[in-house]
């Protein structure tokens, strides 16, 4: 397995170096039994996410631990906390999916804190994505709560949510429904199992993401 891990590491390094979005000069890659750990420093949060994306596509990778830290280059003028806060508020306000929601945005030394409520889990992620796209952001605490409905009698039961998810996965040609296990508790979804590749793992996750009643997704599906 040590030999295989070495080959996986080589492929990950080549993938990251190939991607022009990433300055890979300070990235360290370690692979242990198919689990890839990325550490070191990158010049933007988008580069951090891109590095993990490149690791996931490599054959043999079963999981990715993204430990990269964001440190903006000294040559770039980093926006002040107040400038980042204003930019994030504008981005959220211009997003058509988030128009009906109000958010509290805090920024301290580049670290963003989002608070408020949305009616779907994917909207929580949409708000996070918008905030992380702003230059100067080094990390985030997402405190946005997902409240699917104010009427308790109208809340979808866990069994119905699980059924909708399994039906969605069954319809998706990219993933075998027999490879995925779904557990739902109070709207929180846990995915387990093992898919043939990252594309199938991502397809299963997306089948959950837009299902009504979902308040959180923990994707524990392995690739192998």
N, C-alpha and C positions, 0 to 999 in steps of 0.2 A: 504493500500500500504506500510505502514511503516513495517508491519510484513513481507511482501514479500521481501522488500529491505533487511531486516535483514537476511532472509534465503539466498538470493543471495550473500550477503557479506560473510556469513559463507562458502558457496561453493567456492567463489573466494579465500578466505584465505587458504582453504584446498588444492585447486588446486596449488596455488603458493608454499605452504609448501611441497607439494608432489614432485615438480620439483627440482631435484638435481642440476640443472644449476643455481639456484637462492639462494642467502642468503637472506631470508625473514625477518631477525631479525629487520630490520629498515624500513619495508614497512608498510604503513598505507593505509587501504582500506575504502572508503566511498561510499555508494550506495544511490542515490536519484532518485526515480521514474525510476529505471532501468539503470540509467547512473552511471557507475563505475568510480571513480576517484582514481588513485594510486599516492601516494606521499611518500616522504622519500628519502632514499639513498640506492643505490646498488653498488656493487664493480666493475661492468663492463657494457659497453653499451649493450653487448649481453644479460646480465641479465635483463636489462631494457626492451628490446624487448620481451624477453621470458615471463616476468611478464604480459605484455599486452596480449600476445597470450593466456595465461592461463585464464585471465579474460574474454576474448571474447568467450571461449568455454562454459562458464557457462550458463545454461538455465535461461532466464529472462533478461539477459544483452542486452540493446538496443544500448549502446554506451560506449566507453572507453576513458577516458582522462588520458593520461600517463604523469604525472608531476614528475616522479622519476628523481633524480639527480644522476650522476655517480661520485663516489669517490673511487679511488683505495686504496686498503689496504696498510698501511704503511710498512707491511712486504714484499710487492712485489716491486721490483725495477721498477719504472716507466720509460719507455724509454724517452729520450730527444726529443724535438720537431724535431730536425734534423733527429734523428733515425726513428721517426714515419713517417716523410716526405719521407725518402728513402724507407721505407717499403711499404708505400702506392703507390709510383711511381712504384715499382717493381710489386705489385699486379695488378695494372691497366695494366701494360705492358704484363703480363703473361695471362691476360684474353682474350680468343680467340674472344669474342664478341666486344672487345674494341680496337683491334689491329689497326684499321684504323683511330683512333682518338687520338688527343693530348690533354693533360690536364695540367693545372697549379695547383699545389698543395701547399697550404700554411698551416702551423701549428703554432699556438700560444697558449702556455700553455695547450696543449691537444686538443684545438678546431681546427677543420679542415675546410679549405675553398677550395672547388673545383670549377674550372672554365674551360671553353672550350666549344666545341659544339659536339653534337651527332646527328644522323639522326633518332632517335626513342626515345620515352619517356621511354620505358623499359630499354634502355641502360643508360639513366640518373640514373635510380634506381639501375642498375647493378653496376655502378661506385660508387654510394653511399654505396651500400652493401659491396663492397670490402674495401672501406676506413674504414667503421665502424667496420670491423672485426679485425682491428689492435689493439693490446694491448696498452693501454694508452690514446686512444681517448675518450674524454668526451662529444663531441658534434660536430655538423657539420652545415656549411652554404653551400648549394648546389647552385652554380651559373651557372651550366652547362646549356647551351641553347639548345633547341631541334629545329633543322632546318631540316625539312623532305626532302626538295629539294631546290636547288639554282635557279631552273627555276620556276618562278611564274606561268607560264602557265600549268605546270605539277602538281601543288599542288592540292590535292584532295579537293573537295568542302565539306562543312560541311554536306550537305544532304547525300552525298555518304558515308561519315564516319559514320554518324548515322545509315544509312541502313546496313552497314557492321557490326556494333556493334549489332544491333537488331537481325540480322541473326545469329550472333555468339551466342548470348544469347539464341535464339530460339533452336539452335542445342544442347545446353548444358542441359543435363538431370538433373543437380543438381539445376537448378533455373527455376522458372516459368516466362516467358517473360512478363506476364501480371502484375507481381509484381514490375517491374522496368521501370522507366522513364529515357529517355536519351535526353540530350540537348547538342548541339555542337556549339561552337562559336569560329571561327578562330582556329580550331583544339583542343580547350580546351573542355573537356568533363565533364559534371556534371551529376552524377547519383543520382536519388532520388527514393523514394518508400519504401516499407517495405517487407522484406523477412521473411520466417518462421524460419530461423536459420542462424548462422554465416557462415556455409558451402555454403549456397546459396548466401549470400552477397559476399563472397570471389570469388565464381564462376562468378558472374556478373562482378566483378572488373577485373578478369583475362581475361574475354572475351573482355574487352576494352583494356587492357594493351598492347596486341600485334597487335592491329589493325593499319594498315598503315594510316598515317596522324595525329595520336593522338600526341599532344604535352604536354598534362597535363591531369590528372584525379583527380576530386574532388568527392570522394565517400561519399555521404550523405545518403546512404541507411540505414534505421533503421531495427533493428531486433525485431520481436515480433509476 
